Amino acid sequence: MTTSPQLNDLTPEHLLTLYQITSMMNSSLDFDEVLNTVMDAVMQVTKAQRGVLMVADDDGLLHVQVARGVDGNPEAAYSTTIINQVVETGKSLLTNNAQFDDRYKAGESIILRGLRAILCAPMSVKGRIVGVIYVDTALRFGIFTEADQRLLDLVAGQAGIAIENARLYRVAVEKGRLDRELQMAREIQESLLPHRVPQLRGYDIAARWRSAREVAGDFYDLFSLGGNAVGVVIADVSDKGAPAALFMAAARSAIRALALAGYSPLETLGRVNDLLLEDNGEDSGMFVTVYYSVLASDGVARNINAGHNPPLIFHRATNQLSTLPIGGRAIGWFPQNPLRVVEMQLQPGDILVYYTDGLTDAENASGECFGLHRLAQAILASKDYSADEILNRLVDTVDGFCTGAPVFDDLTLCVIRYTGE
């Protein structure tokens, strides 16, 4: 068995140090522990006064992660001239005459700190610099040996691998933690949706909620308002992801609480508008479009639109489709929202379809939107089915249209048939 020439040139102390460092680095995936282990071992064996261990960020810029014997700002505790040369060449540097060594052009930091000996080595993985180990000492202290340099080369090589492994492990742990938190957020968000469809004489109701990400900005709500009416809310928050989910939870809870407290649709959305403005401010950039209907058992529907896509209504008597009223601004955007209530009388066989723009804006593989026209056609083709069957057919139609295309937006849909029974 042959031994590496570099290992042959190491002293017993250096060999022991190399063994200890390698063992410790290989026994831990804790990023900070690995960095501190490397720095402490190098300082001990080289007997340096000061040292820094720098790690590259995603853009390749080096930042001090560990410092020893450093007073003040650790980012100013090293010779940038030496560091830059090590990074540019990918090779370690050793000087025991830093004040007068022309190779390093004695930078201001070297002169001011009276440095005599400097030793620096790159940490790399597959040719990519992931960090640098740097140690130095002043004039009245010792010097570094070639054995120190060879040891640092070997340690840096092992440290680069260990640091990269620890970094990847930390990324995996963070991703796992984030995934768990997002899953919990999704479960909480789903728990805010109605657990059951309220029963109201003369109505057949079905709803569906589907998020494009782990959490969504869309939501719907269905709640009983006494024994003779039901509240229907469909909404879409301006943003996506976690911020939208939090805004969605606040809006949903406020609307439900005020509605169940007996406030009218107009009072409910007006007060929610003011609450969201008070909590978030006019410059937050967050708002929510809402369509809120109160459906009575006698077929009277009181509707209020706050900047949302107007629902479609199929009139059985004329076999025609039309849209419910347009009006108002999104909630939480401007004060004094010009909201208004529009009352209408439903007839037996009429069908209401509430939706978010994730349905009409859904794109196929060619980038073509599903659109309102296709939605209208799908409703007309399903008009003789139950609310649940209509909903399933609409979702299947959209999904079929979007086959092969990525999903970019949430989809929320509510179908209500007025039977008049």
C-alpha positions as CSV (number, residue, x, y, z in Angstrom):
1,M,0.0,0.0,0.0
2,T,1.4,3.4,-1.0
3,T,0.9,6.6,0.9
4,S,0.2,10.0,-0.6
5,P,3.3,12.2,-0.9
6,Q,1.4,14.9,0.9
7,L,0.7,12.6,3.8
8,N,4.4,11.4,3.9
9,D,5.5,15.0,4.4
10,L,3.2,15.6,7.4
11,T,4.4,15.5,11.0
12,P,2.8,13.1,13.4
13,E,0.9,16.0,14.9
14,H,-0.4,17.0,11.5
15,L,-1.4,13.5,10.7
16,L,-3.3,13.2,14.0
17,T,-4.9,16.5,13.4
18,L,-5.9,15.5,9.9
19,Y,-7.4,12.3,11.2
20,Q,-9.3,14.1,14.0
21,I,-10.7,16.8,11.6
22,T,-11.7,14.2,9.0
23,S,-13.5,12.1,11.6
24,M,-15.3,15.0,13.1
25,M,-16.3,16.4,9.8
26,N,-17.6,13.0,8.6
27,S,-19.6,12.5,11.8
28,S,-21.8,15.6,11.6
29,L,-24.2,17.1,9.1
30,D,-24.7,20.2,11.3
31,F,-23.5,23.1,9.1
32,D,-22.3,25.3,12.0
33,E,-20.7,22.5,13.9
34,V,-18.7,21.4,10.8
35,L,-17.5,25.0,10.2
36,N,-16.4,25.5,13.8
37,T,-14.7,22.1,14.0
38,V,-12.6,22.9,10.9
39,M,-11.6,26.4,12.1
40,D,-10.7,25.3,15.6
41,A,-8.5,22.4,14.4
42,V,-6.7,24.6,11.8
43,M,-6.0,27.2,14.5
44,Q,-4.6,24.7,16.9
45,V,-2.2,22.9,14.5
46,T,-0.9,26.0,12.8
47,K,-0.7,28.0,16.0
48,A,-2.1,31.0,14.2
49,Q,-3.1,34.2,16.0
50,R,-6.2,34.8,13.9
51,G,-8.3,33.0,11.4
52,V,-11.5,33.2,9.4
53,L,-13.5,30.6,7.5
54,M,-15.5,32.0,4.6
55,V,-18.3,30.3,2.8
56,A,-19.6,31.3,-0.7
57,D,-23.3,32.2,-1.1
58,D,-25.5,31.3,-4.0
59,D,-23.9,34.1,-6.1
60,G,-20.4,33.0,-5.3
61,L,-19.6,35.9,-2.9
62,L,-17.6,34.9,0.2
63,H,-18.8,35.8,3.7
64,V,-17.1,35.1,7.0
65,Q,-18.9,32.4,8.9
66,V,-16.4,31.6,11.6
67,A,-13.7,33.9,13.1
68,R,-11.1,33.3,15.7
69,G,-8.9,35.9,17.5
70,V,-10.7,38.7,15.6
71,D,-11.6,42.0,17.2
72,G,-14.3,44.1,15.6
73,N,-15.7,43.5,12.2
74,P,-14.7,40.0,11.0
75,E,-15.3,41.0,7.4
76,A,-12.2,43.3,7.7
77,A,-10.0,40.7,9.5
78,Y,-8.2,39.3,6.5
79,S,-6.1,40.3,3.5
80,T,-8.4,40.7,0.5
81,T,-5.3,40.5,-1.7
82,I,-4.6,37.0,-0.5
83,I,-8.2,35.9,-0.6
84,N,-8.7,37.1,-4.2
85,Q,-5.6,35.3,-5.4
86,V,-6.6,32.1,-3.8
87,V,-10.1,32.3,-5.4
88,E,-8.7,33.2,-8.8
89,T,-6.0,30.5,-8.9
90,G,-7.8,27.8,-6.9
91,K,-4.6,27.1,-5.1
92,S,-3.3,27.7,-1.5
93,L,-0.9,30.5,-0.7
94,L,1.8,30.7,2.0
95,T,4.0,33.6,2.9
96,N,6.2,34.2,5.9
97,N,7.3,37.6,4.8
98,A,4.0,39.3,4.0
99,Q,5.3,42.8,4.5
100,F,7.9,42.5,1.7
101,D,6.6,39.7,-0.5
102,D,6.2,41.2,-4.0
103,R,3.8,38.4,-5.1
104,Y,1.1,39.7,-2.8
105,K,1.9,43.4,-3.2
106,A,1.6,44.0,0.5
107,G,-1.9,45.5,0.7
108,E,-2.8,48.2,3.2
109,S,-4.4,45.6,5.6
110,I,-1.1,43.6,5.7
111,I,1.0,46.7,6.5
112,L,-1.4,48.2,9.1
113,R,-1.8,45.0,11.1
114,G,1.9,44.2,10.9
115,L,1.3,40.7,9.5
116,R,4.3,38.5,8.9
117,A,2.8,35.1,8.0
118,I,-0.3,34.3,6.1
119,L,-1.7,31.0,5.0
120,C,-4.9,30.5,2.9
121,A,-6.4,27.6,1.1
122,P,-9.6,27.3,-1.1
123,M,-12.3,24.8,-0.3
124,S,-13.8,23.5,-3.5
125,V,-16.2,20.8,-4.7
126,K,-16.0,19.6,-8.3
127,G,-14.0,22.7,-9.3
128,R,-16.4,25.1,-7.7
129,I,-15.1,27.3,-4.8
130,V,-17.4,26.8,-1.8
131,G,-15.2,28.6,0.7
132,V,-11.8,29.7,1.9
133,I,-9.8,29.0,5.1
134,Y,-7.5,31.9,6.1
135,V,-5.1,32.2,9.0
136,D,-2.4,34.8,9.8
137,T,0.0,35.9,12.5
138,A,1.9,39.1,13.3
139,L,5.6,39.9,13.1
140,R,6.7,38.9,16.6
141,F,5.0,35.5,16.4
142,G,5.9,32.3,14.6
143,I,5.8,31.3,11.0
144,F,3.9,28.7,9.0
145,T,5.6,25.7,7.6
146,E,5.1,23.9,4.3
147,A,3.7,21.0,6.3
148,D,1.1,23.5,7.6
149,Q,0.3,24.4,4.0
150,R,0.0,20.7,3.0
151,L,-2.2,20.0,5.9
152,L,-4.4,23.0,5.1
153,D,-4.7,21.8,1.5
154,L,-5.9,18.4,2.7
155,V,-8.2,19.8,5.3
156,A,-9.7,22.3,2.8
157,G,-10.4,19.5,0.4
158,Q,-12.2,17.4,3.0
159,A,-13.9,20.5,4.5
160,G,-15.3,21.6,1.1
161,I,-17.0,18.2,0.7
162,A,-18.2,18.3,4.4
163,I,-19.5,21.8,4.1
164,E,-21.4,21.1,0.8
165,N,-22.9,17.9,2.4
166,A,-24.0,19.9,5.5
167,R,-25.4,22.7,3.3
168,L,-27.4,20.3,1.2
169,Y,-28.6,18.5,4.3
170,R,-29.7,21.9,5.8
171,V,-31.5,22.8,2.6
172,A,-33.3,19.4,2.7
173,V,-34.2,19.9,6.4
174,E,-35.5,23.4,5.7
175,K,-37.5,22.2,2.7
176,G,-38.9,19.4,4.8
177,R,-39.9,21.9,7.5
178,L,-41.4,24.3,5.0
179,D,-43.3,21.4,3.4
180,R,-44.7,20.4,6.8
181,E,-45.6,24.0,7.6
182,L,-47.3,24.4,4.2
183,Q,-49.2,21.2,4.7
184,M,-50.4,22.4,8.1
185,A,-51.4,25.7,6.5
186,R,-53.3,23.9,3.9
187,E,-55.1,21.7,6.5
188,I,-56.0,24.9,8.4
189,Q,-57.2,26.6,5.3
190,E,-59.3,23.6,4.3
191,S,-60.8,23.5,7.8
192,L,-62.1,27.1,7.1
193,L,-64.2,25.9,4.2
194,P,-67.7,24.6,5.0
195,H,-67.7,21.1,6.4
196,R,-71.2,20.5,5.0
197,V,-73.6,22.2,2.6
198,P,-76.4,23.9,4.5
199,Q,-79.9,22.6,3.7
200,L,-82.5,25.1,2.5
201,R,-85.9,24.1,1.2
202,G,-86.1,24.7,-2.6
203,Y,-82.3,24.7,-3.2
204,D,-79.8,22.1,-4.5
205,I,-76.2,23.3,-3.7
206,A,-72.7,22.0,-4.6
207,A,-69.2,23.5,-4.3
208,R,-65.6,22.7,-5.1
209,W,-62.3,24.3,-4.0
210,R,-58.9,23.5,-5.5
211,S,-55.6,25.3,-5.0
212,A,-52.9,25.6,-7.5
213,R,-50.3,25.7,-4.7
214,E,-50.1,24.2,-1.2
215,V,-52.3,27.1,-0.1
216,A,-54.8,29.3,-2.0
217,G,-56.2,32.8,-2.2
218,D,-59.6,31.6,-3.4
219,F,-62.3,30.6,-1.0
220,Y,-66.0,30.0,-0.8
221,D,-68.4,29.9,2.2
222,L,-71.9,28.6,2.7
223,F,-73.8,29.3,5.9
224,S,-77.3,29.1,7.2
225,L,-79.0,32.4,8.1
226,G,-81.8,31.2,10.3
227,G,-84.1,28.6,8.8
228,N,-85.3,30.5,5.7
229,A,-82.1,31.7,4.1
230,V,-78.5,30.7,3.2
231,G,-75.5,32.9,2.6
232,V,-73.2,32.2,-0.4
233,V,-69.8,33.8,-0.6
234,I,-67.2,33.3,-3.3
235,A,-63.9,35.3,-3.2
236,D,-60.5,35.7,-4.7
237,V,-57.5,37.4,-3.0
238,S,-55.2,39.5,-5.2
239,D,-52.0,37.6,-4.3
240,K,-51.0,33.9,-4.2
241,G,-49.3,31.6,-1.7
242,A,-49.0,32.2,2.1
243,P,-49.8,35.9,2.1
244,A,-53.0,35.3,0.2
245,A,-53.9,32.5,2.5
246,L,-53.6,34.7,5.5
247,F,-55.6,37.4,3.9
248,M,-58.2,34.9,2.8
249,A,-58.5,33.6,6.4
250,A,-59.1,37.1,7.8
251,A,-61.6,38.0,5.1
252,R,-63.5,34.8,5.4
253,S,-63.7,34.9,9.2
254,A,-64.8,38.6,9.2
255,I,-67.6,38.1,6.6
256,R,-69.0,35.0,8.3
257,A,-68.9,36.6,11.8
258,L,-70.7,39.7,10.7
259,A,-73.2,37.8,8.6
260,L,-74.1,35.4,11.4
261,A,-74.3,38.4,13.8
262,G,-77.3,39.6,11.7
263,Y,-75.8,42.3,9.6
264,S,-77.2,42.8,6.1
265,P,-75.0,41.9,3.0
266,L,-74.3,45.6,2.4
267,E,-73.3,46.2,6.1
268,T,-71.3,43.0,6.2
269,L,-69.1,43.8,3.2
270,G,-68.8,47.5,4.1
271,R,-67.6,46.7,7.6
272,V,-65.2,44.0,6.3
273,N,-63.8,46.6,3.8
274,D,-63.1,49.0,6.7
275,L,-61.6,46.3,8.9
276,L,-59.1,45.1,6.2
277,L,-58.1,48.7,5.4
278,E,-57.5,49.4,9.0
279,D,-55.4,46.3,9.5
280,N,-53.5,46.4,6.2
281,G,-53.5,50.0,5.1
282,E,-54.3,51.3,1.6
283,D,-50.8,50.7,0.4
284,S,-50.5,47.0,1.3
285,G,-51.4,45.9,-2.3
286,M,-53.7,43.2,-0.9
287,F,-57.4,43.1,-1.6
288,V,-60.1,40.5,-2.2
289,T,-62.9,40.4,-4.7
290,V,-66.1,39.0,-3.3
291,Y,-69.6,38.0,-4.5
292,Y,-72.1,37.6,-1.7
293,S,-75.7,36.4,-2.1
294,V,-78.4,35.8,0.5
295,L,-80.8,33.3,-0.9
296,A,-84.3,33.0,0.7
297,S,-86.5,29.9,0.6
298,D,-89.1,31.8,-1.4
299,G,-86.5,32.3,-4.3
300,V,-85.6,35.9,-3.5
301,A,-81.9,36.5,-4.0
302,R,-80.2,39.6,-2.6
303,N,-76.8,40.0,-4.4
304,I,-73.8,42.2,-3.8
305,N,-70.7,42.4,-5.9
306,A,-67.4,43.7,-4.7
307,G,-65.3,43.6,-7.8
308,H,-65.7,39.9,-8.5
309,N,-66.5,38.0,-11.7
310,P,-70.3,38.1,-11.9
311,P,-71.9,34.7,-11.5
312,L,-73.8,33.2,-14.5
313,I,-77.5,32.4,-14.2
314,F,-79.4,30.0,-16.4
315,H,-83.1,31.0,-16.7
316,R,-85.2,27.9,-17.2
317,A,-88.2,29.8,-18.5
318,T,-86.3,31.4,-21.5
319,N,-83.5,28.8,-21.8
320,Q,-81.0,31.7,-21.7
321,L,-77.9,32.6,-19.7
322,S,-77.1,36.0,-18.3
323,T,-74.8,37.4,-15.7
324,L,-75.6,38.6,-12.2
325,P,-75.0,42.3,-11.5
326,I,-71.6,43.9,-11.8
327,G,-70.6,46.5,-9.2
328,G,-68.5,47.8,-6.4
329,R,-64.7,47.6,-5.8
330,A,-62.6,44.8,-4.3
331,I,-62.7,44.6,-0.5
332,G,-59.8,46.1,1.4
333,W,-58.6,48.3,-1.4
334,F,-60.3,51.8,-1.1
335,P,-62.4,53.4,1.6
336,Q,-66.1,54.2,1.0
337,N,-66.6,51.2,-1.3
338,P,-69.6,52.0,-3.6
339,L,-71.4,48.7,-3.0
340,R,-75.0,48.1,-3.7
341,V,-77.5,45.3,-3.3
342,V,-79.5,43.9,-6.3
343,E,-82.5,41.9,-5.5
344,M,-84.0,39.3,-7.9
345,Q,-86.6,36.6,-8.0
346,L,-85.5,33.1,-8.9
347,Q,-87.8,30.8,-10.8
348,P,-87.9,27.0,-10.5
349,G,-85.2,25.4,-12.6
350,D,-82.9,28.4,-12.5
351,I,-79.2,27.7,-12.0
352,L,-76.6,30.0,-10.5
353,V,-72.9,29.3,-11.1
354,Y,-70.4,31.2,-9.0
355,Y,-66.7,30.9,-10.0
356,T,-63.3,32.5,-9.6
357,D,-61.1,33.5,-12.6
358,G,-59.0,30.4,-12.1
359,L,-61.7,28.7,-14.1
360,T,-62.2,31.1,-17.0
361,D,-58.4,32.0,-17.2
362,A,-57.3,28.3,-17.2
363,E,-55.1,27.7,-20.2
364,N,-54.6,24.8,-22.5
365,A,-51.2,23.6,-23.9
366,S,-51.5,26.2,-26.6
367,G,-51.9,29.1,-24.2
368,E,-55.6,29.6,-25.0
369,C,-57.9,30.5,-22.1
370,F,-61.0,28.4,-21.3
371,G,-63.0,31.7,-21.2
372,L,-66.5,32.7,-20.4
373,H,-68.0,31.4,-23.7
374,R,-66.9,27.8,-23.0
375,L,-68.2,28.0,-19.4
376,A,-71.6,29.1,-20.8
377,Q,-71.6,26.3,-23.2
378,A,-70.8,23.8,-20.5
379,I,-73.5,25.1,-18.3
380,L,-76.1,24.8,-21.1
381,A,-75.0,21.3,-21.8
382,S,-75.5,20.4,-18.1
383,K,-78.6,22.3,-17.3
384,D,-80.8,19.2,-16.7
385,Y,-78.6,17.7,-14.0
386,S,-78.4,18.1,-10.3
387,A,-76.1,20.7,-8.8
388,D,-73.4,18.1,-7.9
389,E,-73.5,16.6,-11.4
390,I,-73.4,20.0,-13.0
391,L,-70.3,20.9,-10.9
392,N,-68.5,17.7,-11.8
393,R,-69.2,18.1,-15.5
394,L,-67.9,21.7,-15.4
395,V,-64.7,20.7,-13.6
396,D,-64.2,17.8,-16.0
397,T,-64.7,20.1,-19.0
398,V,-62.1,22.5,-17.7
399,D,-59.6,19.8,-16.9
400,G,-60.1,18.2,-20.3
401,F,-59.5,21.5,-22.0
402,C,-56.3,22.1,-19.9
403,T,-54.8,18.6,-20.4
404,G,-51.0,18.9,-20.8
405,A,-50.8,22.4,-19.4
406,P,-49.5,23.4,-15.9
407,V,-52.0,24.8,-13.4
408,F,-51.3,28.4,-12.5
409,D,-54.3,29.6,-10.5
410,D,-56.7,28.4,-7.9
411,L,-60.2,27.1,-8.9
412,T,-63.3,27.6,-6.9
413,L,-66.8,26.9,-8.1
414,C,-70.3,26.9,-6.6
415,V,-73.4,25.6,-8.4
416,I,-76.9,26.3,-7.0
417,R,-80.2,25.0,-8.5
418,Y,-83.4,26.6,-7.4
419,T,-86.0,23.8,-7.5
420,G,-88.8,25.8,-5.9
421,E,-90.0,22.7,-4.2
